[in-house]
Amino acid sequence: MGSYVSKPSSPPRIASDTVIPLHYFDDNSMLRSFVPEVTLRFDDVLDVDKIRNALDRLLSRKGWRKLGARVRFNSKGKLEYHIPETYTPDRPGYILTEDKYNVRIEEHPVGAQLPHPVGKDKTRPLFFGDPFSFASITRHPDTPKTMEKWLHCDVPQLFFHVTSFENATLFTTTWPHTLADAMGFSMILNSISLILQGKDHYVPEYLGAEEDLLQTLGTTANPKDFVLHDYLLSGFAGLRFGLYLALDMFINRRNTLRAICVPHTYFQRIYEETLGELNLTIDPKSTCRVQLPDEKFVSESDVLFAWWSRMLLSALKPRRRDAPVGLMNVFDYRAEFPHLLPKQGVYVGNATFGGFTLLTCQQILTSTLGFVAQRLRNSLNEQRTRPQIEAVAAAHREALDKTGFTAMFGQPDQYLFALSNWHRAKLFQVDFSAALVDPAKKEQNRLAGKPSYVHPVGYNNGFAIRNFGAVSGRDHEGNWWLSWFTGDDTWDIIEKEMAKLLD
């Protein structure tokens, strides 16, 4: 594989390649700078050849062939896809590497340290080490970490690495963020699953294989109609905001990404207390939301973000109680535009915007969790309507055309906490049971072939901020999993404060 990633200059254009420009909302400075990587842990042994065969069949399908495209700059500095006429060993549609260890995963010195709630104290959140420390068993050394690797080498977008143990399999996917968001990634995995099961005819249509289906989004709307337009960080306010972020990263250079498990029993207590604060009861028809008199909802995700924001802000020890805080909740807007993105197909590209909730330190630290969770839900409900998405898309277009970055909202000196919630991607429900080496395990255990843990990391190149993270979802025991990037001193305070609660 080394030959794929060692070429110092961009490869020549191939006349037979199909060239397609990237969609407008897939090509910006922020997405170019970020490389997501997700490892799924299966407590089963998977057949790598079956996975490889499923990938071959997926990338042979109309539309889905786009996944194997090469990424290039055009003469105007924009990205475009170069799709090979056929995929061959010399120009494959994906890269799959594998390692095998003849030991059980708990016997491997690194594998044994992978985050896992089994046997742990479940009365409080569990904090695990830096997810990047597992790279020796989750990725091939030549797998790209920057967009430059894709731009200057004739390689496909998808890199897979399979690590097999005697009782477990780690399945890692690395891709440029310009290709897909978390929902798009889950659509790829679910299509692989269908082919593994022999259900090729159920693989959905790949929407936007050639045409940008979101090309009109925000083109006729007025950005001033966005509910938070008065808080748009542009001009001098945008400059101040950028300087505050840069100064924060300069002062706080020691930062770490860590994984957090919020056990079901612990979170359920917080959740029920929050409902009590709002004088609500759990909707008997749903295990993850609360019904309000006006038919609005407060979700478990709202409560989780409210709880974590308080934990984090308390550890940051703000000097001013009236200091502004911006909570950015990334949401998927595919369902709001069925006329652009028909439900019979899947849109693998990026289709997310940030929903902003503007508060103060005092409100988060002294108000009830119910108050913060309700504000998060209200903001999301207000900003996730079709007219508001059109308006904020117009604001993003203006910002992208001027700066290359999407629009931001709030106060220039705000504490910004940005969360991407992948719960709706249902990564813990990905079904690779058809690839089990021992198919009988499926009859013995309904969870066989499904991930017991989702391990996300990301490689940031040139766009570094603190205090952002992702919720990878809720596992089969009901535990919530969160990964977050913040200062080492902040982690120390959070763990000490959590320990005090149990004394």
Buried (B, 14 or more C-beta within 10 A) or exposed (E): BEEBBEEEEBBEEBEEBBBBBBBBBBBBBBBBBBBBBBBBBBBBBBBBEBBBBBBBBBBBBEBBBBBBBBBBEEEEEEBBBBBBEEBEEEBBBBBBBBBEBEEEBBEBEBBEBBBBBEEBEBEBBBBBBEBBBBBEBBBBEBBBBBBEBBBBBBBBBBBBBBBBBEBBBBBBBBBBBBBBBBBBBBBBBBBBBBBBBEEBEEBBBBBBBEEBBBEBBBEEBEBEBBBBBEBBBBEEBBEBBBEBBEEBBEEBEEBBBBBBBBBBEBBBEBBBEBBEBBEBEBEEEEEEBBBBEEEEBBBBBBBBBBBBBBBBBBBBEBEEEEBBBBBBBBBBBBEBBEEBBBEEBBBBBBBBBBBBBBBBBBBBBEBBBBBBBBBBBBBBEEBBEEEBBBBBBBBBBBBBEEBEBBBBBBBBEBBBBBBBBBBBBBBBBBBBBBBBEEEEBBEEEEBBBBBBBBBBBBBBEEEBBBBBBBBBBBBEEBBBBBBBBBBEBBBEBBBEEBEEEEE
